[in-house]
């Protein structure tokens, strides 16, 4: 099964509990054309997870979703990259994983309470020995898109929306503002729809994303409760991908997702054992922390 090489047509989900007050399963039989993924290879996509992954003493000295980390994954031959997106106080999408700036930068407080102009002056901090090797600052999604648009071919881009917010009470209005801003930036930089995946763990956001981005492939990030995630996925006919952590994926679970007509994306994994296990599960794309290890494993598998 290739990674969405066909044109998909789904009914539009028009209501999710908490978004419109209607039952979660309410749907309207109205077809939507979703752009096919532009993959001609008979192999899964190799996506750099947060660029080159998270800080690790053996594999990666660079901060996740930083520009050098992203460029490193692409230089190593990744088909594309996954990056984590949050919304700044002034509604600018920025690349950052955590809710709190204290965890990985020289700043403090929440991303959602800080203007983008301030966020982009902050330096990543990984502690010793990582800060010997990096002086990266946070960047906006627009800065990344501007950089990628200059390449001869736009790489695959997975946008992982992080909507948890201790400072703003998880306001759904901010999730919708993030979706609209994504729409504007993707249009402005003419990002090929077939090379995108927008994913989140919130069903209501996926419904809203389908309204503002009708042709962009969407993914539901499923948690450790696979049965609950599968039930949610069944209620989201406009969502094409299930996104699972490597520890939550088995061949049986991949088969269950495929039986729904969905694709499987797995994230995480840097050791040989972890990479071999996710390859054996039969996924359609890998968001991996060790691009070279995955490439070598896929080559051995194809020999």
N, C-alpha and C positions, 0 to 999 in steps of 0.2 A: 504494500500500500504506500504510494508516494504521498508527499506532504502537500496535500490539497492542490492537485493539478487540474482538477475539474472545476467547472462553473457550478457554484452551489446556489440553489434557490430555496429559501426558507420562508415560512410565514413570519410576520413581525409580531413579537410579543409586545403588547401595548400596556400591560399593567403588571406591577409587582408590588406585593405588600410593602407599604412604607413609601412608595413612590406616588401612587395615585389613589390608594384606598381600596382598589379593587382586588379580588383574589389573585394570589400569585400565579395561578395557572391560566388566567384569562388571556386569550390570544385572539388575533384578528387574522383571518386567512387572506393575507395580502402579500403577494410575492415580492421579494427583494433580491436583486442580482448582486452577488458578492464576488468581488474580483478573485480570479484564480491565483494561487501562489505561483510565482515564476520559477519553478524548479524543474529542470529537465533531467537532472541526474537521477539514476535509480539508487539513491542512497538518502539517508536522513540528512537534514540540515545540521551543520555544525555552527552553533551560536555561542559566542563568548559570554559567559554568565557575568553580568556586571562588568563587562569588558574582559579583563583577565582574571576575574574572580575577586575574592576578599583577601585581606592581608594573610599571608602564610609564610612562615620562615623558610620553607623549602621551595615553594612554587611561585610566590608572587609578593614583591615588595611594594606594590602600587595600590592606591586606594580604589575601592569599588566605584564603578561608574565615573571615574576620572578620565580626562582626555588621553593621557598617556596610556592608561590601562586599556581603553577602547582601541587606540591605535596599535597597541602591542598585539591584541588579539587578531586584528585584521592583518597585520604583518605576518603573523604566524599561519595565515591561510584560512581563518574562520570565514564562513559564508556571511556572517553578520554578528551583531552583538545585541544583548539584552541590557537595558538600563532601567534604573529605578527612578520614578518621577514623583515629585511632590509639588504642591502649590505654595508659593510664597505668600506673604501677607498681602502683597499688591497683585495677586493673581497671575504670577509668572511661573510657568513650569520650570523647575530646577531639578538637576540630577543629584539625588541623595537618597540613601536607603532608610535611615533611621528617623524616628519621630523627633528625637532630641539631637541638637547640635553638639551637646556635651560629649557624646559617645565617640565621635570621630573627627572633630574639628577643634580649633581654638576659639570657637564661639560658644554661646550658652543659649538656653531656651529652645523653643520649638521653631521649626522651619516656618510653620504657618503664622508665627508672630513676628517674622523678620522680613523686611523688604528685600527684593532680589538684589538691589544695588549693594546692600550690606552682605548678603549671602555670598556673592561672587568675590568678595574681598577676603573671605575666610580660608584658612589653610587647613587641609586635612592633617590629622594627627593620629598616627598609629602607634606611637611610642618607639622604644628601642627594639630592634635596630632599623625599623622601617623608615624612620624620618631621616636616616642617613642617605636614603636612596630616592626620596621624593620630596617635592615642594609644590605639590598640586593644590589648586584652589577649586572650589565648587564652580560649576558652570551651569548655564541655563540650557534648556532643551534647544532653544533657538541657536545658540552658539554651536551645539553639536550638529544640528541639521545644516547649518551654513558650511561647516567643515566637510560633512559627508557629501553634500551636493557638489563639491568641487572634484570629487573622485570621478574617474572615467565611467564607473558603474556604481549606482547606489547600492550599498550592502543591505542585506536583510536587517530589519530593525524591530526588536521586540520591546514594547514600552510597557513596563510593569508599574501600574498605578498604585501608589501607597497612600491610602486614605485614612488610616488610623491617626488620630489627633488628640492628644491629651489636653491641648490648650484650647481647642475650639469645639470640643464636645461632639466630634464626628458629624459636623453639619452637612447634610446632604446637598445643600445649595453650593457648597464649595466643590463637591464632587462633580456637579453639573457644570460649574464654572471651569473646572479643569478639562472636562470633555469638550466644551466649546472652544477653549483656547487651543487644545490639541488640533481640533478641526481647522482652525485658522492657520496654525503654523504648518501643518501638513500640506494644506493647499498653497500657502505662500511659497514653500520650498519645493513644491511639485514632487513630493515623495511618491514613488510608484506604489500604488495601492497593493499590488500583488507581492510586495516585499515587506509588508507590514504585518505585525500582530500587536493588538492592544489587549492587555490582560489585566484582570483584577479579581479579587476574591469576593466582590460584592455584586450580587445578582441585579440589584436595582440600578447600579451604575452601568452594567452591561446593556440593560434595556435602554437606558438613555443614550448610551454610545451608539446603539444601532439607529436611533433617530437622527443623530447629528452626523454620524459617519456610516451611511447606509451600505457602502461598498467595502469597508475595511474588515478583514478577518478579526474575530474576537476570540478571547480565551478566558475560561473560568479557572482561576487558581483554586484547586481543591485542597482542603486541609487533611489532617490525619484521619478524620472520620470519612472513609471512602464511600460508605453507603449513603451518607447524607449528601456528599458532594455529587454522587451519581444521580441521586434523586433531583437535586437542583439542576443538574445538567439536562435532565429529561424535560424540565420545564422551561428551558431556554433554547428553543429551536433555531434561533438566529445565531447561536454561538457555535463555532466550528471546532474549537480546541478545548481539551482538558489539559490543564497544566498541573503536574504533580512533582513533589519533592522526590528525590532518588530513594529515600527510605520508605516511601509510601507506594512505590511502584513494584508490581510483580507482573509476570507474563499474563496471569489470569485477569488482573485488573486492566491491563492494556487491551486484552481481548474484549472485555465488557464495554470499554469505551468505544472501541472500533465497531462493536455490534450496534451501537447507537448511530453510526454513521459519522462519528467525530474522529478527529486526529488526537494523538497523544504527544505532548511536549513534556520532557522531564528536565528538572533543573538541579544543579549541584553535582558534585563528584570531581575528585582530582586524583585519587590514588588509582593504581592499576586495577585493584579489586573492585572498587566502586564503579569505575568506568566500564569494566567488563560486564558487571551485573546489569547496568542500565542498557547496554547494547543488547544483551541477551533478551531483554524484556520485549523488544520489538516496538520501539517508539518511532515517531515520525520526525522529531527534531530534538536536539540535545542542547540545552543551555548548560555548558560545562565550564568548570573552573580551571581546566587544564586542556587547552585546545590540542596541543601536540600529542598528548597521551591518547586522546580520543581519536585523532587522525590515525595514529599508529594502530590502534585497536580495530578501527574500521578497515584499514588496509589488510590486516591479518585475516579478518573475517571474509573479505572478498577474494582472497587468494585461493 
